[in-house]
Amino acid sequence: KNVAKEQVLSLNAATTRVPLPDASCRYIFASHMLEHLGHPVETGVVLEEWHRLLAPAGVLRVVVPDARQWLDAYVQQDAAFAQVARQEWAFWDWATIDKAESALDYTLPYLGASGLQGSISGQHQFGFDLAAMRAALIRAGFDPASIRPCSYQASAHAGLRVDNSSQAAGVRSMPGGLQPLEPFAPFEEGGGTRSK
């Protein structure tokens, strides 16, 4: 059964099985969701569920903040990176952040590595880099050979060129070539994405 685009399904992805049959989805797109879940337990549950839902040649496109880019910007003391973050996330509590003694005061909470969540929106629980995302996907049953990073709006599948539907994914590049929200799009090379 095809689900119409207009239908919206709202559920707790970490605790509720999606009411669709196994291998029923050609594409799954998730933008800025996994970092809000407890890792590895809740993210594992969700990724296993997505693995169950994907058809044998199905494609999963996952977009998460790139922890490495945020940490590189911190280490390099990249003021331009911070300026773009301020422009793109104007809804953050910048008055509080401006009182911070270090860029770590907003970098670590953004990556889920601090209990100081009050200054920034999102309540991130974990910061993914490519290695962490790859490991989580492999544990969930995805084929390691099919996991690869992908650029903004650069899916090989027209149905997955939807990054522009997400405000967060739309922050494509930071000064100095840093791309903190470069999507991890693990399954962009066609079939054979399921290993279990």
FINU-12469 format. One record per atom (N, C-alpha, C): residue in three letters; residue number from 1; x, y, z; chain; atom name. Coordinates in Angstrom, 1 decimal. Each point is the difference from the previous one (the first is absolute). Layout:
N
  aa   i      u      v      w ch at
 ALA NUM      X      Y      Z  A CA
...
END
This chain:
196
  aa   i      u      v      w ch at
 LYS   1    0.8   -1.2    0.0  A  N
 LYS   1   -0.8    1.2    0.0  A CA
 LYS   1    0.9    1.2    0.0  A  C
 ASN   2   -0.3    1.0   -0.9  A  N
 ASN   2    0.8    1.2    0.0  A CA
 ASN   2   -0.7    1.0    0.9  A  C
 VAL   3    0.8    0.7    0.8  A  N
 VAL   3   -0.5    1.0    0.9  A CA
 VAL   3    0.1    1.4   -0.7  A  C
 ALA   4   -1.1    0.7    0.0  A  N
 ALA   4    0.0    1.3   -0.7  A CA
 ALA   4    1.0    0.9    0.7  A  C
 LYS   5    0.6    0.9   -0.8  A  N
 LYS   5    0.9    1.0    0.5  A CA
 LYS   5   -0.6    0.9    1.1  A  C
 GLU   6   -1.3    0.2   -0.1  A  N
 GLU   6   -0.7    0.9    0.9  A CA
 GLU   6   -0.2   -0.6    1.4  A  C
 GLN   7    0.1   -1.3    0.1  A  N
 GLN   7   -0.3   -0.6    1.3  A CA
 GLN   7    1.2    0.1    0.9  A  C
 VAL   8   -0.2    0.4    1.2  A  N
 VAL   8    1.0    0.1    1.0  A CA
 VAL   8   -0.2   -1.0    1.1  A  C
 LEU   9    1.1   -0.7    0.4  A  N
 LEU   9    0.0   -0.9    1.1  A CA
 LEU   9    0.9    0.5    1.1  A  C
 SER  10   -0.6    0.2    1.2  A  N
 SER  10    0.8    0.5    1.1  A CA
 SER  10    0.0   -1.1    1.1  A  C
 LEU  11    1.2   -0.4    0.4  A  N
 LEU  11    0.2   -1.0    1.0  A CA
 LEU  11    1.3    0.1    0.6  A  C
 ASN  12    0.2   -0.6    1.2  A  N
 ASN  12    1.3    0.0    0.6  A CA
 ASN  12    0.8   -1.1   -0.7  A  C
 ALA  13    0.9    0.4   -0.8  A  N
 ALA  13    0.8   -1.0   -0.8  A CA
 ALA  13    0.9   -0.9    0.8  A  C
 ALA  14    0.4    0.4    1.2  A  N
 ALA  14    0.8   -0.8    0.8  A CA
 ALA  14   -0.7   -1.1    0.8  A  C
 THR  15   -1.4    0.1    0.0  A  N
 THR  15   -0.7   -1.0    0.8  A CA
 THR  15   -1.2   -0.6   -0.8  A  C
 THR  16   -0.3    0.5   -1.2  A  N
 THR  16   -1.2   -0.5   -0.7  A CA
 THR  16    0.4   -0.5   -1.3  A  C
 ARG  17   -0.5   -1.2   -0.3  A  N
 ARG  17    0.2   -0.6   -1.3  A CA
 ARG  17   -0.8    0.8   -1.1  A  C
 VAL  18    0.6    0.3   -1.1  A  N
 VAL  18   -0.7    0.7   -1.0  A CA
 VAL  18   -1.0   -0.9   -0.7  A  C
 PRO  19   -1.3    0.4   -0.1  A  N
 PRO  19   -1.0   -0.9   -0.5  A CA
 PRO  19    0.0   -0.2   -1.5  A  C
 LEU  20    1.1   -0.5   -0.5  A  N
 LEU  20    0.2   -0.3   -1.4  A CA
 LEU  20    0.6   -1.4   -0.1  A  C
 PRO  21   -0.2   -0.7   -1.1  A  N
 PRO  21    0.5   -1.3   -0.1  A CA
 PRO  21    1.6    0.0   -0.3  A  C
 ASP  22    0.6   -1.1    0.4  A  N
 ASP  22    1.4   -0.2   -0.3  A CA
 ASP  22    0.3    0.3   -1.5  A  C
 ALA  23    1.2    0.6   -0.3  A  N
 ALA  23    0.4    0.2   -1.3  A CA
 ALA  23   -1.0    0.8   -0.9  A  C
 SER  24   -0.7    0.9    0.6  A  N
 SER  24   -1.0    0.8   -0.7  A CA
 SER  24    0.4    1.4   -0.5  A  C
 CYS  25    1.2    0.4    0.4  A  N
 CYS  25    0.4    1.4   -0.3  A CA
 CYS  25    1.2    0.0   -1.0  A  C
 ARG  26   -0.2    0.8   -1.1  A  N
 ARG  26    1.1    0.2   -0.9  A CA
 ARG  26    1.0    1.0    0.5  A  C
 TYR  27   -0.5    1.0    0.7  A  N
 TYR  27    0.9    1.0    0.5  A CA
 TYR  27   -0.4    0.4    1.5  A  C
 ILE  28    0.9    0.3    0.8  A  N
 ILE  28   -0.2    0.6    1.3  A CA
 ILE  28    0.9    1.1    0.1  A  C
 PHE  29   -0.5    1.2    0.4  A  N
 PHE  29    0.8    1.2    0.2  A CA
 PHE  29   -0.2    0.5    1.5  A  C
 ALA  30    1.1    0.2    0.7  A  N
 ALA  30   -0.1    0.4    1.4  A CA
 ALA  30    1.0    1.2    0.1  A  C
 SER  31   -0.5    1.1    0.4  A  N
 SER  31    0.9    1.2    0.1  A CA
 SER  31    0.0    0.5    1.4  A  C
 HIS  32    1.1    0.0    0.7  A  N
 HIS  32    0.2    0.6    1.3  A CA
 HIS  32   -1.0   -0.6    1.0  A  C
 MET  33    0.1   -1.3    0.1  A  N
 MET  33   -0.9   -0.7    0.9  A CA
 MET  33    0.8   -0.9    0.9  A  C
 LEU  34    1.0   -0.8   -0.6  A  N
 LEU  34    0.7   -1.0    0.8  A CA
 LEU  34    0.8    0.6    1.2  A  C
 GLU  35    0.5    1.2   -0.2  A  N
 GLU  35    0.8    0.6    1.1  A CA
 GLU  35   -0.8    0.4    1.2  A  C
 HIS  36   -1.4   -0.1   -0.1  A  N
 HIS  36   -0.9    0.3    1.1  A CA
 HIS  36   -0.3   -1.2    0.8  A  C
 LEU  37    0.5   -1.2   -0.4  A  N
 LEU  37   -0.3   -1.2    0.6  A CA
 LEU  37    1.2   -0.5    0.9  A  C
 GLY  38   -0.3   -0.8    1.0  A  N
 GLY  38    1.1   -0.6    0.8  A CA
 GLY  38    0.7   -1.0   -0.9  A  C
 HIS  39    1.4    0.1    0.1  A  N
 HIS  39    0.8   -0.8   -0.8  A CA
 HIS  39    0.9   -0.9    0.9  A  C
 PRO  40    0.0   -1.3   -0.3  A  N
 PRO  40   -0.3   -0.7   -1.2  A CA
 PRO  40   -1.4   -0.7    0.0  A  C
 VAL  41   -0.7    0.0    1.2  A  N
 VAL  41   -1.2   -0.8    0.1  A CA
 VAL  41   -1.1    0.5   -0.9  A  C
 GLU  42   -0.4    1.3    0.2  A  N
 GLU  42   -1.2    0.5   -0.8  A CA
 GLU  42    0.4    0.1   -1.5  A  C
 THR  43    1.2    0.5   -0.3  A  N
 THR  43    0.3    0.1   -1.4  A CA
 THR  43    0.1   -1.3   -0.6  A  C
 GLY  44    0.4   -1.0    0.7  A  N
 GLY  44    0.1   -1.4   -0.5  A CA
 GLY  44   -1.4   -0.5   -0.3  A  C
 VAL  45   -1.0    0.2    0.9  A  N
 VAL  45   -1.4   -0.4   -0.2  A CA
 VAL  45   -0.5    0.6   -1.3  A  C
 VAL  46    0.2    1.3   -0.2  A  N
 VAL  46   -0.5    0.7   -1.2  A CA
 VAL  46    0.7   -0.5   -1.2  A  C
 LEU  47    1.3   -0.1    0.0  A  N
 LEU  47    0.7   -0.5   -1.2  A CA
 LEU  47   -0.4   -1.4   -0.4  A  C
 GLU  48   -0.2   -0.9    1.0  A  N
 GLU  48   -0.5   -1.3   -0.3  A CA
 GLU  48   -1.4    0.0   -0.6  A  C
 GLU  49   -0.8    0.9    0.5  A  N
 GLU  49   -1.4    0.1   -0.6  A CA
 GLU  49    0.1    0.5   -1.4  A  C
 TRP  50    0.8    1.0   -0.3  A  N
 TRP  50    0.1    0.5   -1.4  A CA
 TRP  50    0.6   -1.2   -0.9  A  C
 HIS  51    0.9   -0.7    0.6  A  N
 HIS  51    0.6   -1.2   -0.8  A CA
 HIS  51   -1.2   -0.9   -0.3  A  C
 ARG  52   -0.9   -0.3    0.9  A  N
 ARG  52   -1.1   -0.9   -0.2  A CA
 ARG  52   -0.9    0.5   -1.1  A  C
 LEU  53   -0.2    1.3    0.0  A  N
 LEU  53   -1.0    0.7   -0.9  A CA
 LEU  53    0.6    0.1   -1.5  A  C
 LEU  54    1.3    0.1   -0.1  A  N
 LEU  54    0.5    0.2   -1.4  A CA
 LEU  54   -0.1   -1.3   -0.9  A  C
 ALA  55   -0.5    0.3   -1.2  A  N
 ALA  55    0.0   -1.1   -1.0  A CA
 ALA  55    1.5   -0.4   -0.3  A  C
 PRO  56    0.2   -1.2   -0.5  A  N
 PRO  56    1.4   -0.5   -0.3  A CA
 PRO  56    0.9    1.0   -0.7  A  C
 ALA  57   -0.6    0.8   -0.9  A  N
 ALA  57    0.8    1.0   -0.7  A CA
 ALA  57   -0.3    1.4    0.5  A  C
 GLY  58   -0.6    0.1    1.2  A  N
 GLY  58   -0.3    1.3    0.6  A CA
 GLY  58    1.2    0.8    0.4  A  C
 VAL  59   -0.3    1.3    0.2  A  N
 VAL  59    1.1    1.0    0.3  A CA
 VAL  59   -0.4    0.8    1.2  A  C
 LEU  60    0.9    0.1    1.0  A  N
 LEU  60   -0.2    0.8    1.1  A CA
 LEU  60    0.9    1.2   -0.1  A  C
 ARG  61   -0.5    1.2    0.2  A  N
 ARG  61    0.7    1.2    0.1  A CA
 ARG  61   -0.1    0.6    1.4  A  C
 VAL  62    1.1    0.0    0.7  A  N
 VAL  62    0.0    0.5    1.3  A CA
 VAL  62    0.9    1.3    0.1  A  C
 VAL  63   -0.6    1.1    0.5  A  N
 VAL  63    0.7    1.2    0.2  A CA
 VAL  63    0.1    0.3    1.5  A  C
 VAL  64    1.3    0.2    0.4  A  N
 VAL  64    0.2    0.3    1.4  A CA
 VAL  64    1.1    1.1    0.1  A  C
 PRO  65    0.1    0.8    1.1  A  N
 PRO  65    1.1    0.9    0.1  A CA
 PRO  65    1.3   -0.8    0.0  A  C
 ASP  66    1.0    0.5   -0.6  A  N
 ASP  66    1.3   -0.6   -0.1  A CA
 ASP  66    0.9    0.4    1.1  A  C
 ALA  67    0.1   -0.8    1.0  A  N
 ALA  67    0.8    0.3    1.3  A CA
 ALA  67    1.4    0.4   -0.4  A  C
 ARG  68    0.6   -0.6   -0.9  A  N
 ARG  68    1.4    0.3   -0.3  A CA
 ARG  68    0.2    1.4   -0.5  A  C
 GLN  69   -1.0    0.5   -0.8  A  N
 GLN  69    0.1    1.4   -0.5  A CA
 GLN  69   -0.1    1.0    1.1  A  C
 TRP  70   -0.9   -0.3    1.0  A  N
 TRP  70   -0.2    0.9    1.1  A CA
 TRP  70    1.3    0.0    0.9  A  C
 LEU  71    0.6   -1.2    0.2  A  N
 LEU  71    1.2   -0.1    0.8  A CA
 LEU  71    1.2    0.6   -0.7  A  C
 ASP  72    0.1   -0.2   -1.3  A  N
 ASP  72    1.0    0.7   -0.8  A CA
 ASP  72   -0.1    1.5    0.2  A  C
 ALA  73   -1.2    0.5   -0.1  A  N
 ALA  73   -0.2    1.5    0.1  A CA
 ALA  73    0.4    0.5    1.3  A  C
 TYR  74   -0.3   -0.8    1.1  A  N
 TYR  74    0.5    0.4    1.3  A CA
 TYR  74    1.5    0.0    0.1  A  C
 VAL  75    0.6   -1.1   -0.4  A  N
 VAL  75    1.5   -0.1    0.1  A CA
 VAL  75    0.7    1.1   -0.8  A  C
 GLN  76   -0.6    0.4   -1.1  A  N
 GLN  76    0.6    1.0   -0.9  A CA
 GLN  76   -0.4    1.4    0.4  A  C
 GLN  77   -0.8    0.1    1.1  A  N
 GLN  77   -0.5    1.3    0.4  A CA
 GLN  77   -0.6    0.8   -1.1  A  C
 ASP  78   -0.9   -0.7   -0.8  A  N
 ASP  78   -0.5    0.6   -1.2  A CA
 ASP  78   -1.2    1.0    0.3  A  C
 ALA  79    0.3    1.2    0.1  A  N
 ALA  79   -1.0    1.0    0.3  A CA
 ALA  79   -1.1    0.1   -1.1  A  C
 ALA  80    0.4   -0.2   -1.2  A  N
 ALA  80   -0.9    0.1   -1.1  A CA
 ALA  80   -1.1   -1.1    0.1  A  C
 PHE  81    0.4   -1.2    0.4  A  N
 PHE  81   -0.9   -1.1    0.3  A CA
 PHE  81   -1.0    0.4    1.0  A  C
 ALA  82    0.4    0.5    1.1  A  N
 ALA  82   -0.9    0.5    1.1  A CA
 ALA  82   -0.9    1.1   -0.6  A  C
 GLN  83    0.4    0.8   -0.8  A  N
 GLN  83   -0.8    1.1   -0.5  A CA
 GLN  83   -1.1   -0.6   -0.9  A  C
 VAL  84    0.3   -0.9   -0.8  A  N
 VAL  84   -1.0   -0.7   -0.9  A CA
 VAL  84   -1.0   -0.7    0.9  A  C
 ALA  85    0.5   -0.7    1.0  A  N
 ALA  85   -0.9   -0.7    1.0  A CA
 ALA  85   -1.0    1.0    0.6  A  C
 ARG  86    0.5    1.2    0.4  A  N
 ARG  86   -0.9    1.0    0.5  A CA
 ARG  86   -1.0    0.5   -0.9  A  C
 GLN  87    0.3    0.1   -1.3  A  N
 GLN  87   -0.9    0.5   -1.0  A CA
 GLN  87   -1.1   -1.1   -0.3  A  C
 GLU  88    0.5   -1.3   -0.1  A  N
 GLU  88   -0.9   -1.0   -0.4  A CA
 GLU  88   -0.9   -0.5    1.1  A  C
 TRP  89    0.4    0.1    1.2  A  N
 TRP  89   -0.7   -0.4    1.2  A CA
 TRP  89   -0.3    1.2    0.9  A  C
 ALA  90   -0.7    1.0   -0.5  A  N
 ALA  90   -0.3    1.2    0.7  A CA
 ALA  90   -0.9   -0.3    1.2  A  C
 PHE  91   -0.7   -1.1    0.0  A  N
 PHE  91   -0.9   -0.4    1.1  A CA
 PHE  91    0.8   -0.5    1.2  A  C
 TRP  92    1.3   -0.3   -0.1  A  N
 TRP  92    0.7   -0.4    1.2  A CA
 TRP  92    0.1    1.1    1.0  A  C
 ASP  93    0.3   -0.3    1.2  A  N
 ASP  93    0.1    1.0    1.1  A CA
 ASP  93    1.4    0.6   -0.1  A  C
 TRP  94    0.2    0.9   -0.9  A  N
 TRP  94    1.3    0.6   -0.2  A CA
 TRP  94    0.4    0.9    1.1  A  C
 ALA  95   -0.9    0.6    0.7  A  N
 ALA  95    0.4    0.8    1.1  A CA
 ALA  95    0.7   -0.8    1.1  A  C
 THR  96   -0.5   -1.2    0.2  A  N
 THR  96    0.7   -0.9    1.0  A CA
 THR  96    1.3   -0.5   -0.6  A  C
 ILE  97    0.0   -0.4   -1.3  A  N
 ILE  97    1.2   -0.5   -0.6  A CA
 ILE  97    1.1    1.1   -0.1  A  C
 ASP  98   -0.4    1.2   -0.2  A  N
 ASP  98    1.0    1.1    0.0  A CA
 ASP  98    0.8    0.2    1.3  A  C
 LYS  99   -0.6   -0.5    1.1  A  N
 LYS  99    0.6    0.1    1.3  A CA
 LYS  99    0.9   -1.2    0.3  A  C
 ALA 100    0.1   -0.9   -0.9  A  N
 ALA 100    0.8   -1.2    0.1  A CA
 ALA 100    1.5    0.3    0.0  A  C
 GLU 101    0.7   -0.7    0.8  A  N
 GLU 101    1.5    0.2    0.0  A CA
 GLU 101    0.7   -0.7   -1.1  A  C
 SER 102   -0.7   -0.9   -0.7  A  N
 SER 102    0.7   -0.8   -1.1  A CA
 SER 102   -1.1   -0.4   -1.0  A  C
 ALA 103    0.5   -0.2   -1.2  A  N
 ALA 103   -0.9   -0.6   -1.0  A CA
 ALA 103   -0.5   -1.4    0.3  A  C
 LEU 104    0.7   -0.6    0.9  A  N
 LEU 104   -0.4   -1.4    0.5  A CA
 LEU 104   -1.4    0.1    0.7  A  C
 ASP 105   -0.3    1.2    0.5  A  N
 ASP 105   -1.3    0.2    0.7  A CA
 ASP 105   -1.2   -0.2   -0.9  A  C
 TYR 106    0.2    0.2   -1.3  A  N
 TYR 106   -1.1   -0.3   -0.9  A CA
 TYR 106    0.3   -1.2   -0.9  A  C
 THR 107    1.3   -0.3   -0.3  A  N
 THR 107    0.3   -1.1   -0.8  A CA
 THR 107   -0.3   -1.3    0.6  A  C
 LEU 108    0.4   -0.2    1.3  A  N
 LEU 108   -0.3   -1.3    0.6  A CA
 LEU 108   -1.5   -0.3    0.2  A  C
 PRO 109   -0.8    1.0    0.5  A  N
 PRO 109   -1.4   -0.3    0.1  A CA
 PRO 109   -0.6   -0.4   -1.4  A  C
 TYR 110    0.4    0.7   -1.0  A  N
 TYR 110   -0.5   -0.2   -1.4  A CA
 TYR 110    0.3   -1.4   -0.4  A  C
 LEU 111    1.1   -0.6    0.5  A  N
 LEU 111    0.4   -1.3   -0.4  A CA
 LEU 111   -0.5   -1.1    1.0  A  C
 GLY 112   -0.8    0.5    1.0  A  N
 GLY 112   -0.6   -1.0    0.9  A CA
 GLY 112    1.0   -0.4    1.1  A  C
 ALA 113    1.1    0.8    0.2  A  N
 ALA 113    1.0   -0.4    0.9  A CA
 ALA 113    0.1    0.8    1.3  A  C
 SER 114   -1.2    0.6    0.4  A  N
 SER 114    0.0    0.8    1.2  A CA
 SER 114   -1.4    0.1    0.5  A  C
 GLY 115   -0.2    0.2    1.2  A  N
 GLY 115   -1.3    0.2    0.6  A CA
 GLY 115   -0.5    1.4   -0.1  A  C
 LEU 116    0.9    0.9   -0.6  A  N
 LEU 116   -0.4    1.4   -0.1  A CA
 LEU 116   -0.8    0.3   -1.2  A  C
 GLN 117   -1.2   -0.6   -0.1  A  N
 GLN 117   -0.8    0.1   -1.2  A CA
 GLN 117   -0.8    1.3    0.0  A  C
 GLY 118   -0.1    0.7    1.0  A  N
 GLY 118   -0.9    1.1    0.1  A CA
 GLY 118    0.2    1.1   -1.0  A  C
 SER 119    1.3    0.2   -0.4  A  N
 SER 119    0.4    1.1   -0.9  A CA
 SER 119   -0.4   -0.2   -1.4  A  C
 ILE 120   -0.1   -1.2   -0.4  A  N
 ILE 120   -0.2   -0.3   -1.4  A CA
 ILE 120   -1.3   -0.8   -0.2  A  C
 SER 121   -0.6    0.2   -1.1  A  N
 SER 121   -1.2   -0.8   -0.4  A CA
 SER 121    0.4   -1.4   -0.4  A  C
 GLY 122   -0.8   -1.0    0.3  A  N
 GLY 122    0.1   -1.3   -0.6  A CA
 GLY 122    0.2   -1.1    0.9  A  C
 GLN 123    0.6    0.2    1.1  A  N
 GLN 123    0.2   -1.1    1.0  A CA
 GLN 123    0.7   -1.2   -0.7  A  C
 HIS 124    1.1    0.2   -0.7  A  N
 HIS 124    0.7   -1.1   -0.6  A CA
 HIS 124    0.5   -0.9    1.0  A  C
 GLN 125   -0.1   -1.3   -0.3  A  N
 GLN 125    0.5   -1.1    0.9  A CA
 GLN 125    1.4   -0.6   -0.5  A  C
 PHE 126    0.3    0.2   -1.2  A  N
 PHE 126    1.2   -0.6   -0.5  A CA
 PHE 126    0.5    0.7   -1.3  A  C
 GLY 127    1.3    0.1   -0.1  A  N
 GLY 127    0.6    0.6   -1.2  A CA
 GLY 127    0.6   -1.0   -0.9  A  C
 PHE 128   -0.5   -0.2   -1.2  A  N
 PHE 128    0.5   -1.0   -1.0  A CA
 PHE 128    1.1    0.6   -0.8  A  C
 ASP 129    1.1   -0.8   -0.2  A  N
 ASP 129    0.9    0.2   -1.1  A CA
 ASP 129   -0.2   -1.2   -1.0  A  C
 LEU 130    0.7    0.0   -1.1  A  N
 LEU 130   -0.3   -1.1   -1.0  A CA
 LEU 130    0.3   -1.4    0.7  A  C
 ALA 131    1.0   -0.1    0.8  A  N
 ALA 131    0.3   -1.3    0.6  A CA
 ALA 131   -1.1   -0.5    0.9  A  C
 ALA 132   -0.5    0.9    0.8  A  N
 ALA 132   -1.1   -0.3    0.9  A CA
 ALA 132   -1.3   -0.4   -0.7  A  C
 MET 133   -0.3    0.8   -1.1  A  N
 MET 133   -1.2   -0.3   -0.8  A CA
 MET 133    0.2   -1.3   -0.7  A  C
 ARG 134    1.1   -0.2   -0.6  A  N
 ARG 134    0.3   -1.3   -0.7  A CA
 ARG 134   -0.1   -1.2    1.0  A  C
 ALA 135    0.5    0.1    1.1  A  N
 ALA 135   -0.1   -1.1    1.0  A CA
 ALA 135   -1.4   -0.3    0.4  A  C
 ALA 136   -0.8    1.0    0.2  A  N
 ALA 136   -1.4   -0.1    0.4  A CA
 ALA 136   -0.8   -0.7   -1.1  A  C
 LEU 137    0.3    0.4   -1.3  A  N
 LEU 137   -0.7   -0.5   -1.1  A CA
 LEU 137    0.3   -1.5   -0.2  A  C
 ILE 138    1.3   -0.3    0.2  A  N
 ILE 138    0.4   -1.4   -0.2  A CA
 ILE 138   -0.6   -0.9    1.1  A  C
 ARG 139    0.0    0.5    1.2  A  N
 ARG 139   -0.7   -0.8    1.1  A CA
 ARG 139   -1.4   -0.2   -0.3  A  C
 ALA 140   -0.7    0.9   -0.7  A  N
 ALA 140   -1.4   -0.1   -0.3  A CA
 ALA 140   -0.2   -0.9   -1.2  A  C
 GLY 141    1.0   -0.5   -0.6  A  N
 GLY 141   -0.1   -1.0   -1.1  A CA
 GLY 141    0.2    0.6   -1.4  A  C
 PHE 142    0.4    1.2   -0.2  A  N
 PHE 142    0.3    0.6   -1.3  A CA
 PHE 142    1.3   -0.5   -0.5  A  C
 ASP 143    0.1   -0.1   -1.3  A  N
 ASP 143    1.2   -0.5   -0.7  A CA
 ASP 143    1.1    1.0    0.1  A  C
 PRO 144    1.2   -0.3    0.6  A  N
 PRO 144    1.1    0.9    0.2  A CA
 PRO 144    0.5    0.6   -1.3  A  C
 ALA 145   -0.1   -0.8   -1.1  A  N
 ALA 145    0.5    0.5   -1.3  A CA
 ALA 145   -0.9    1.1   -0.6  A  C
 SER 146   -1.2    0.1    0.5  A  N
 SER 146   -0.9    1.0   -0.6  A CA
 SER 146    0.0    1.3    0.8  A  C
 ILE 147    0.7    0.1    1.1  A  N
 ILE 147    0.0    1.2    0.8  A CA
 ILE 147    1.0    1.0   -0.5  A  C
 ARG 148   -0.6    1.2   -0.3  A  N
 ARG 148    0.9    1.1   -0.5  A CA
 ARG 148   -0.5    1.3    0.3  A  C
 PRO 149    0.8    1.0    0.2  A  N
 PRO 149   -0.5    1.4    0.2  A CA
 PRO 149   -0.4    0.5   -1.3  A  C
 CYS 150   -0.9    1.0    0.1  A  N
 CYS 150   -0.5    0.6   -1.2  A CA
 CYS 150   -0.2    1.5    0.2  A  C
 SER 151    0.1    0.8   -1.0  A  N
 SER 151   -0.2    1.5    0.2  A CA
 SER 151   -1.5    0.4   -0.1  A  C
 TYR 152   -0.2    1.2    0.4  A  N
 TYR 152   -1.3    0.6    0.0  A CA
 TYR 152   -0.7   -0.1   -1.4  A  C
 GLN 153   -1.2   -0.5    0.0  A  N
 GLN 153   -0.8   -0.1   -1.2  A CA
 GLN 153    0.7   -0.8   -1.1  A  C
 ALA 154    1.0   -0.9    0.4  A  N
 ALA 154    0.7   -0.7   -1.0  A CA
 ALA 154   -0.3   -1.5   -0.1  A  C
 SER 155   -1.2   -0.4    0.4  A  N
 SER 155   -0.3   -1.4   -0.1  A CA
 SER 155   -0.1   -0.5   -1.4  A  C
 ALA 156    0.4   -1.2   -0.2  A  N
 ALA 156   -0.1   -0.6   -1.4  A CA
 ALA 156   -1.5   -0.3   -0.3  A  C
 HIS 157   -0.8    0.1    1.0  A  N
 HIS 157   -1.4   -0.3   -0.1  A CA
 HIS 157   -0.9    1.3    0.1  A  C
 ALA 158   -0.7    0.3   -1.1  A  N
 ALA 158   -0.7    1.2    0.0  A CA
 ALA 158   -1.0    0.1    1.1  A  C
 GLY 159   -0.6   -1.1    0.5  A  N
 GLY 159   -0.9    0.0    1.1  A CA
 GLY 159    0.6    0.4    1.3  A  C
 LEU 160    1.3    0.0    0.1  A  N
 LEU 160    0.7    0.3    1.2  A CA
 LEU 160    0.8    1.3   -0.1  A  C
 ARG 161   -0.3    0.8   -1.0  A  N
 ARG 161    0.6    1.4    0.0  A CA
 ARG 161   -1.0    0.9    0.7  A  C
 VAL 162   -0.1   -0.2    1.3  A  N
 VAL 162   -1.0    0.7    0.8  A CA
 VAL 162    0.7    0.7    1.2  A  C
 ASP 163    1.3    0.1    0.0  A  N
 ASP 163    0.7    0.7    1.1  A CA
 ASP 163   -0.6    1.4    0.2  A  C
 ASN 164   -0.4    0.7   -1.0  A  N
 ASN 164   -0.5    1.3    0.1  A CA
 ASN 164   -1.3    0.1    0.8  A  C
 SER 165   -0.6   -1.2    0.3  A  N
 SER 165   -1.2    0.0    0.8  A CA
 SER 165    0.2    0.2    1.5  A  C
 SER 166    1.3   -0.1    0.3  A  N
 SER 166    0.4    0.2    1.4  A CA
 SER 166    0.8    1.2    0.2  A  C
 GLN 167   -0.4    0.9    0.9  A  N
 GLN 167    0.7    1.3    0.3  A CA
 GLN 167    1.4   -0.3    0.5  A  C
 ALA 168    0.2   -1.0    0.8  A  N
 ALA 168    1.3   -0.3    0.5  A CA
 ALA 168    0.9   -0.6   -1.1  A  C
 ALA 169   -0.5   -0.9   -0.8  A  N
 ALA 169    0.8   -0.5   -1.1  A CA
 ALA 169    0.4    1.0   -1.0  A  C
 GLY 170   -0.8    1.1   -0.1  A  N
 GLY 170    0.2    1.0   -0.9  A CA
 GLY 170    1.2    0.9    0.3  A  C
 VAL 171    0.6   -0.2    1.2  A  N
 VAL 171    1.2    0.8    0.3  A CA
 VAL 171    1.2   -0.9   -0.7  A  C
 ARG 172    0.2    0.4   -1.2  A  N
 ARG 172    0.9   -0.9   -0.8  A CA
 ARG 172    1.5    0.2    0.2  A  C
 SER 173    0.4    1.2    0.3  A  N
 SER 173    1.4    0.2    0.1  A CA
 SER 173    0.4    1.2    0.9  A  C
 MET 174    1.1   -0.2    0.6  A  N
 MET 174    0.5    1.0    0.9  A CA
 MET 174    1.3    0.6   -0.6  A  C
 PRO 175    0.4    1.2    0.4  A  N
 PRO 175    1.2    0.5   -0.5  A CA
 PRO 175    1.2   -0.9    0.2  A  C
 GLY 176    1.0    0.1   -0.8  A  N
 GLY 176    1.1   -0.9    0.1  A CA
 GLY 176   -0.2   -1.4   -0.5  A  C
 GLY 177   -1.1   -0.2   -0.7  A  N
 GLY 177   -0.3   -1.3   -0.6  A CA
 GLY 177   -0.6   -1.0    1.0  A  C
 LEU 178   -0.2    0.4    1.3  A  N
 LEU 178   -0.6   -0.9    0.9  A CA
 LEU 178   -1.5   -0.2   -0.3  A  C
 GLN 179   -0.5   -1.2    0.2  A  N
 GLN 179   -1.4   -0.3   -0.3  A CA
 GLN 179   -0.5   -0.7    1.2  A  C
 PRO 180   -0.4    0.7    1.1  A  N
 PRO 180   -0.4   -0.7    1.2  A CA
 PRO 180   -1.2   -0.9   -0.2  A  C
 LEU 181   -0.8    0.3   -0.9  A  N
 LEU 181   -1.3   -0.8   -0.2  A CA
 LEU 181    0.1   -0.8   -1.3  A  C
 GLU 182    1.1   -0.3   -0.5  A  N
 GLU 182    0.2   -0.8   -1.2  A CA
 GLU 182   -0.8   -1.3    0.3  A  C
 PRO 183   -0.9   -0.4   -0.8  A  N
 PRO 183   -0.8   -1.2    0.3  A CA
 PRO 183    0.8   -1.2   -0.2  A  C
 PHE 184   -0.2   -1.0    0.9  A  N
 PHE 184    0.4   -1.3   -0.3  A CA
 PHE 184   -1.1   -0.7   -0.7  A  C
 ALA 185    0.2   -0.4   -1.2  A  N
 ALA 185   -1.0   -0.6   -0.8  A CA
 ALA 185    0.5   -1.4   -0.4  A  C
 PRO 186   -0.2   -1.0    0.9  A  N
 PRO 186    0.7   -1.2   -0.1  A CA
 PRO 186   -0.3   -0.9   -1.2  A  C
 PHE 187   -1.1    0.1   -0.6  A  N
 PHE 187   -0.4   -1.0   -1.0  A CA
 PHE 187   -0.4    0.7   -1.3  A  C
 GLU 188    1.0    0.6   -0.6  A  N
 GLU 188   -0.3    0.7   -1.2  A CA
 GLU 188    0.4   -0.7   -1.3  A  C
 GLU 189    0.5   -1.3    0.1  A  N
 GLU 189    0.5   -0.6   -1.2  A CA
 GLU 189   -0.9   -1.1   -0.5  A  C
 GLY 190   -1.3    0.1    0.3  A  N
 GLY 190   -0.9   -1.0   -0.5  A CA
 GLY 190   -0.3   -1.2    0.9  A  C
 GLY 191   -0.2   -1.2   -0.6  A  N
 GLY 191   -0.5   -1.1    0.7  A CA
 GLY 191    1.1   -0.7    0.9  A  C
 GLY 192   -0.4   -1.0    0.6  A  N
 GLY 192    0.8   -0.8    0.8  A CA
 GLY 192    0.4    0.6    1.4  A  C
 THR 193   -0.9    0.9    0.5  A  N
 THR 193    0.3    0.7    1.2  A CA
 THR 193   -0.3   -0.8    1.3  A  C
 ARG 194   -0.7   -1.1   -0.2  A  N
 ARG 194   -0.4   -0.8    1.2  A CA
 ARG 194    1.0   -1.2    0.1  A  C
 SER 195    0.5   -0.2    1.2  A  N
 SER 195    0.9   -1.1    0.2  A CA
 SER 195   -0.6   -1.1    0.8  A  C
 LYS 196   -1.1    0.2    0.8  A  N
 LYS 196   -0.6   -1.0    0.8  A CA
 LYS 196   -1.3   -0.5   -0.7  A  C
END
